Amino acid sequence: MKRIILPLILSLCYIAESLFVQFISPQSFGANYIMVPHFLLAALILMGMYYRHRSTVIYAFVFGMLFDAFYTGVLGIYLFFFPLAVYLTTRLMKILQSNLLIDTGVALLGIVVVEFLVYGVNALINPRIMGFNEFLNWRLWPTLILNAAFFILAWYPLRNFLMRRMREEQQE
């Protein structure tokens, strides 16, 4: 039973992203900016900070593949970008001291990396999709605010769960 809780949490974050886009997105209220929820990526980054690195990268590959299969037209974008963001942020956390402020900043850095890479791939496929200034003002900043709020809310309970899970696995 204990082994299913972590995939269940990640699956709930995956589902919460689509529910947010469908029911709570700013476009449904008439706003002209785009808030992209990266709840799953934020949870994966937090998992990389406080859990086993190898397992986290595997989860990032699996959920990146699922994300590509259901939400994107180009397979492989999130399959490689999720693990890359997790890898970069966990390596960065080896240098930095962990607390809420630093963890949030590092998680947002990982989200920024993914957003810029996805924007770059989309700009290569369709150069007229969105200008760089429009991307920054209409998509990146609102996305960072939304995901920072999610990360701050999820940080304490998820961190405690992951730390407890690590201790239990080390004792087994």
Secondary structure, DSSP 8 states (H G I E B T S, - for coil): -HHHHHHHHHHHHHHHHHHHHHHT-GGGGT--S-----HHHHHHHHHHHHS-HHHHHHHHHHHHHHHHHHH-SSTTHHHHHHHHHHHHHHHHHTTS--SHHHHHHHHHHHHHHHHHHHHHHHHHH-TTS--HHHIIIIIIHHHHHHHHHHHHHHHHHHHHHHHHHHHHHHH-
